[in-house]
Each structure stands twice: as C-alpha cells, then as structure tokens.
C-alpha cells in the first residue's frame, strides 16, 4: 500500500493503544487486513506497515477508520481515527457504525446525507458486505433506548461553511448553496408542524417509489434529509418531541436506503439501513427497529445471502417478542420464510409461512397498526407465498398465490404488482405453459421500461434467463420481439 511521506513526530497515541490492546505489530496488521476483507478491500499490511505508522506515517484511504474499528472491537469503547493519532478521512467504511449516542448517530447519518446529495458518485458504488450485518443487529438486540434525546442547548459544532460536518465526512459547500435567511438553521425549535411535515414527506416519497421506482425521486429525498431534517435533529426539542423526531428520521432514512437498494446502490443502502436501525433505538421504537431488520433481511435475500437473511429476521422477532401487533408479526415471519425459500429449506419455509398466516388471522378491524406496516395485507401475504413457492419450485402453488395477490393488490403498488406478475410468469413457465408465461412477462417488461428500478429490470432478466432452454420456440421469439420494440 502507498503511504504518505513520513512525519517526524512518533505516534504516541497509537503506541499506547497497541500496548493497551495487547497487540503485536503483526497482529494489528493482520486484524486490519481481515476487517478490510469484510468490506471487500484487499489490504496487505504487515508488521513493517505498523512500524511506519508508529513512526508517524499516515495510512491512506479507508485504513484509519478500519484501524479505529479494530481497536473499538478489542477495547469495547468507540474510538476514532483521531483518537489513534491518525488523520481523518472520508472512509467507505463510514455508515456501518452503530453509534454510541444520539449525537453521534446524527453526525454519522448527516454525513451520509451530505455526501449522497452531492456529486459523490463513489458513495453509490460501495459494495454490500454481509459481515457488516452482524454488529449492528447484535447491538440493536442487546441495546436499550437512549435515556435522553432532548436537546435544550446546542453545542457549538458548526464549521465556517455554515453546516455541521463530522470528521471524515465533511464536504466543501458550494457558495451557491448557502442557506437563505428564511431557511431553518441548527438550534431552532422543533414543533408539531415539523413532525407532521416529515410524515407527509415520507408518504409522498413512498408513493413515488411504489409507482415509479426508487430512482425517480431518490436524490430529491436525500436533499430533503440534508437541508430540512438534519437541521431539525440539530435543533432544540423536548423528550417526547425528540422521540417522535428520531422516529421520523429513522423512517425517512430507511426509505432513502430502500430507494438506494432499488437502484442497486447496495452498499449505500446497507449503510442507510444500519443508521435507520440506530435512529429507531433513539426513538425508543422497538417495532420499527424490527421492520428495519426485515428490510435488511430482504436485501440480503435479493443478494443471495440466505443464511444472514434468516438470522436478521429471527433477531427482529426476538427483539419485539409477542408485543408487536399481529400485522407486524406477520411481516416478520414472512421475511424469515423468504430467506428459507431462497435456501431451499422446505420445512422451515413452510413453518414460517404458517406462522405468518396465523398471525394475520388474529388481526381484527380497529387494531392499532403502525403506519409503516399498513401495506402488509392479504395481497402482500399472498405475494410472499408466491415468491416462496417459486423459489422452492412448487410452481402450481406459486401460480395460485401470485394470481390471488394480483387480484387483491391495489394499482398504486405498481412495482410490487410487476414483481408478482414475473413470479406468475415464472410459475407458468415451470408448469409448461409457455404462451401464458411469455405474455405475462412481456407485460412486466413493458412496465419495467417505464420505471427507474434496477430490481424491476432484474426480475425481468431473471425470467429471460429461465427462457433460454426454449429460445427457439415461437412464443419466446414473439416475446423477444415485443421487448426489443420497447427499446
């Protein structure tokens, strides 16, 4: 690895921490390399590298953050690159940390919003890491809601450019984007109107995502988080308002992750989900935290990490116990079923589906259901059944449930209907009904062409891969002609 020119001052902070942790130079280098592998980085440090750091040389790129995380895990307290006497940087690791306090959570997520809303395309290219799921889910499970989130006075944290900038995630501010006098600034009082506005914004962007895909308005959502929500989080508020504010922040951050996931920015999406999980803890909203974990489980399923997806769903269930409403319980069990289906575990998948179905049967009209769980109804459960049976190659059952879901599902859930239509097409193909399969898939392909959703495109491509054994059949040639006409 290329190092910066040596400094003359030995790094006494790093020397002291190495002694406290009981590391040898080779042992520290090995742990940094291993942590790098967890995040898709091929690092090749050795004891000589550590010797150079101790003499004052500064490692480049993500390494300072990785070294800090090695010591954090070893010593059981949060340490930053500065604590180790290393230069702060803008690490790709940033965002996977489960913050130790609400203020630190604001710093981390605010840094992500600012980088994402700018021209930092590299942030959207960060790789997903299954290893990065373990620590946050564990910390959420064993953690408790923060004792205090109220802010009655604002610490001086505002750099000269006019906005907060936590170390390692600062972005130079374009003078043309300076805050106008009428805009909200950090320190202003947060009230009920602000919270109502956040809820409305969430509903708006959720609707756009459902209809047109995550790429349609994702960037506008992130800019809203940067320019409106972050100043609120850095404003002043009491305990009750603060909990509600953090709940809204968790919801919108999860949505930013969801839209990022939909455009295949998987590493960025993962970071948003981790931060939404931490914000839900500040909100003292255990049920919403379980929903974030389910979202993480769904992403893991999509990326083929079935075992991790099962564990995330089970941690979510364990975290809320039996206290969650029936609809939420249904959602949690359905997520586990999808993961078992991916792994081909028929008995475990069936058992989880049965639990999901029984939980939904206990729901009664008038039950209090969180706003974020209201989408999960009979149509959604039928969709989950359809996906599971498709993955288990039980095509007749998959077709029955997919057809039922399409009959029940409202048109506003356009992308979900598209997914279900492809599941039905795949089931028809598995049953040997080539004409119907191609007709359904052509309809889905037309819908995908109108969306900005990588997932929608990938669903169609997955079906097309399944068509390969029949490539010379007339229905398949007809399907290809229709798709080609879409451009």
N, C-alpha and C positions, 0 to 999 in steps of 0.2 A: 504494500500500500504506500502511496506517496504521502510524505509528511511535510508539514510546514517547516521553514527554517527554524533551527534550534533557538530557544530563548536562553538567556544567560542565567535566569533565576530558577533553581531547582523547585520542583512542585512538592512542597512540604505537605500540602493538604492531601494529595494523593498518597504520599508516603505513609502518612498517619492512618489513613483509612485502610490501606493494604495491610498494615500491621494489625489494626482492629479486627478486620475480617479474617485474618489468618491465611491470606492468600500468598502463594509464591508468585513470582513474576510469570512463570509459565502457566500456573493455574489460572491467573486472571486472564491471560491471553486466550486460553482455551475456553473459558466461560464466555468471553466476548464473542469469539467465533461461533460458539453454539447458539447464543442468543441471536446472532446475525442470521444463522440458518433458519431459525424460527420465523424470521421476517423476510425470507427469500434473498438474503445477502450472502455472497460468497466472500467472507473475510478470511484472511490468512495471517493473523497476527501471531507472534511468538514472544518468548521472554525478552528478546532484544528490542522488540517494539515497546514493551512496557518500560524497559530501561530508558529508552529515549523519552517516553512521556514523563518519567520521573526527573529527567534532566531538564525538562521544560518544553519539549516539543509538543505541538498541538495536533492531535489526530483530526483528520478532515471528515466532512460529511456527517453521516449519522452516528459515527463512533462515539462521540462524547455522550450522547443520550443513551447509547447501549451500555457504555461503561457505568453510567449512573444507575441504570436499571439493574445491572449485575450487583452493585453494592446495595441497592434498595432491597432486593430479594434476600441477600445474605444477612443484612443487618436489621431488617424488619422496620425500617423507617424511610420515609421518602427523601431521596437525595437528588439534587440536580447536578448538571454539568458544572455549574459554578461552585457548588459545594466541594467538588473534586479539584478545583483549580483549573478547570478546562474552559475553553471558550464556548459560549452558547452558539448554537447553530439552528438551522431550520430542519430538524430531523424528520425523515419519513416515518420514524417511529412515533412521533408526536401524535397523540389522539387515542392511543391504545391504553394509556394510563387510566387507572381508576382512582380519581382524585381523592386526596385525604381530607378535603374540606370543601364547603360550598364555594368559597372564594377561588380555590384552585380549580374547581370544576368550571367556573365562569372563565377563568383565564385560558384553560385548555380549549373549551368549545368555542370561545370567542376568537381564539387564534385560528381555529379551523375555518370558521365562517369567513374571516377576513381573507385568508389565503384562497379559499374556494371562490369567493366572489370576485377576485381579481383575475389577472391573466396568468395564473399559476397552473398551467396545464399538467405539470408533473404530479400535482396532488391527485389528479384523476387517473393517473397511471399506476398508482401504488398497488402492489399485489396484495391480495387477500392472504391471510395466514391463519390456518386452523389452530396453531399454537396460541395465537392471540385471543382465543375464546376462553381459555381456561381461567386465567387470573381474574378477569372482570366478573365472570359468572360466580366464581367462588367468593370474591369479595362482596358481591351483592347478597349472596345467600347467607353469609355469616354476619353481614353488617347490619347496622341499625340506622334508623332515620337520624339525621343530624339533630343535635339538641337545639340548635338555634340557627335560623336562617335570616332573621330580621336584620335590617341594616338601618341604623338610626343616624350614622355619620359615615361619610365616605372617605376612605383613606386616599392619600394623595398618590395616585398611580397613573396620572395622565401625562404622557410624553408631550413634547413640544408640538407635535403634529396635530394634537387635539383629540386623540383617541387612545384607549388603553392598548398596550402592546406587551403581552407577557414575553419573557425571554425566550428566544428561539423561534418565535412565530410572528415577529414584527414584520410589517410590510410597509415600504415607503408610501406615503399618502400623496396622491396626485393633488396639487393645489386646486384643481378644478372641482375636486370632490369635497372641499372643506364644508363643514356644517353651516348651514344658513342660520341666522339668528332665531328663526321661529322653530327650528328643529329641536327635538329633545336632546338634552345633554346629560351625561352621568351626574347623579346627585339629585335629579328631580324626583318628586314624589310619585309613586305608582299607585293608581287607584282602580276602582271597579271598572271604569270605562276602558282602561288599558287592557284589563283581563278579558273583557267582552270582545274587544277588537282582536285580540290574539286568537280567541276561539273562532271568530268569523273568518279570519285569515286561514286558519287550519282547514275549515270546511271548504273554503274556496279552492285552495291548492289540492286538497284531497279529491275534489270533484274533477278538477282539470287532469289530475293524474289518472283517475279511473277512466275518463273518457278518451284522453289523447296521449297518454303515456308520460313517463317520468321526465323525458327530455323536453317536453313542451314548455314548462314554466319553472323548471328546477332552478335555473340561475336567478330568476326573479325572487323565488322563495329564499334563497341563500342571501341575497342582498337585503331582503327584508329583515332577516335574522341579524345581519350585521348592523344595519342602520337603525332599526327600531327595537328589536328585542335585547340586544346586548346593552344599550344604554339603560333600559328598564332594569335589567339584572344588576347593573352598577348604580342604580338609583337608591332611593330610600323607601322602606316598606316595613310594616309590622309582621308578626309571625304568621297570622292567618293569610294575609295577602301574599306574603313571601312563599308560603307553601303552594298556593294556587299559581303564583308566577312560575315557580320551578316546575310545577306540573305542566303548564302550558309550554314552557321551554323544552321539557322532555318530549312532549307530543310533536312539536314542530321540528325538533332535531331528529327524532325518529323518522318523520316524514321526509326530511332532507336526505336521510340515509336511504329511505325506501326509493325515492326518485333516483338517487345515485345508483342504487342496485339495479334499477330498471334500465339504466343506460350502460350497464356493465362496468361501472366505476366501482369495482367490488372492494378494493382496499379502502377507498374513501368511505363507502357505505358502512363498512365494518367499524370504522372509527366513529362515525356518527352514531351508530347503534350503541357502542360502548359508552359514549358520552350521554346519550339519552338514558341509558341504564343508571348512570351516576346521578343525573338530574332527577330521576324518579325517586331515588333514595332521599335526596334533599327535600323532595315534595312529600315524603312520608306516604307514598302511594305504591304499596307493595303489589297491588294487582296490575298497575300499569307496568311496573318492572317486569312482571311475568310476561306481559304482552311484548315487551321489547325483546326478551329472551326468545319468545316464539318467533319473532321476526328474524332474529339471528339464526334460529334453527332452520327457518325456511330458506334463507340464503345458503346455509350450509348444504341443505338438500339439493338446491339448484346447482351448486358447485361440485356435488358428488361426495361430500363429506358426511356420509350417513351416520357413522358412529358418533361423531361430535354433535350432529343434529339431535340424535336420541338423548344424549346427555343434557343438552341445553333445554329440551322440552321437559325432561324429568326434574332438572333444577328449578324450572319455572313452577312446576306442580308442587314441589317440595316447599318452595318459598312462600306460597299462598295457602297451602293446606286445603282445608274444606271451607275456608271463609269466603272464597270468591263466589260471585253469582253463577248460576248454572250455565249461562251462555259463555262466561269466561272459562269455566271448567271444560266445556265442550271444545272450545278453541284450543286449550292446552293439550287435551287428549288427541285431538285431530292432528296437531303438529307432530306428536310422537308417532302416530300411525303413518304419516307421510314418510318419516325417517325410516321406520321399519320396512315400509314398502320399497323404498329405494334399495335397502339391503337384501330384499328378497325374503324377509323373515315373516312367513305367512301367519304363523300362530300369534306372534307378538303384534303384528299389524292388525289382525282381526280383533284381538282382545282390546286394543286401543280404540278401534272404531266402535266397538260395542260400548265401551265406557263413554265415548263421545256422544253416541246416540242416546244412551240412558240419561246422561246429564242434560241434554237438550229437552228430553221428555219431561223433566222435572220443572222446567221453566214455566211460569204462569203469567198470564196477562197482568200488567201492572207491576211486575217485578222491576226493581231499580236496576238498570243496565247502564254501565259506563258508556259515554257517547262513542268511544273508540271501538266498542265491541258490538255495536248495533248492526253492523254489516253481517254478522255471523248468524244466519238464519237457516231454514231448511234447505234453501238453494245452495248456500255455501257448504253445508254438510254433505249434500249430495255431490257437490263438486269434489270434496275431499275423498269421498268414497270412490268416485270415478277415477281420480288420479291414482289412488292406492291400487285399485283392481287393475288398472292399466299396467302399473309397474310390476305387479305380480303376474301379469299375462293372463288374467282372468277376464277375457275380453267381453264375454256376454254380460257379466255383472257391470263391467266398466261402462258399456254402452247404455245399459238401463239407467244407471245413476247419472251419467252425463246428460242423457235426454231429459231426465227429471229436472236437473239443475237448470238447463236451458229453458225449460217451460216456466220455471218459477223465478228465474233471475231477471231483475229489472234492467231495462236497456241502458240505464245510466252507468252500469258496471260493464262498459264495453270491452275493456281489456280482459276481464275475468271471463266474459262470455266467449271471447276469442280463444282463450286457453282451453275452455271446456269444449268448444267446437273441435279443436285439434285433438283433444283426448277422445272425443266421439269418433273422429275420422280414424284415429289410430286403432280404436276398438273395432270399427267396421273392417278395417284392413286385416286385422287379426282374425276376423270371422270369415274372411274370404270375399267380402262384399266390396270389390274394388271400385265399382262405379260410384257407389254412395260415398266411399271414403274420399275419392278424388273430388267429388262435388263439394263435400263439406270443407275439405282442405283449401279448395280454390276460394271459397267464401272467406275463410280465415285469412288467406294470403292477401285478398283484397282489403280486408280490414287492417291488417298489419301495415300495409303500404300507406295507410292514412294516419298512422300513429308514429310517435317518436319513442319507440320502445324496443330496445335490443332483445328483451325477453320475448316479446311478441314475434319478432323475426326468428329467434332461435327455436321457438315452438314449431313454426312452420318448417324450418330447416330440419329439425329432428324428424318430422313426418316424412320429408323428402328423402332422408337417408333410409328410412324404412321402405320406401318405394323402390329402392334400387333393384331388388330381385325381379321387379315387374316392369322394368324400364321400357321394354319393347311393347307392352300391352297398349291397345288403343286408348283406354281411359287415362293412362299415365301420360301418353303423348298429348292428349287433349288438355290435361291438367297443366303440363309444361307450357303449352301454347297460351293458356289463359294467364299464367304467371308472367310469361315473357311480355305479354301485352301491357302488363302493369308498369313495365319499365324498371 
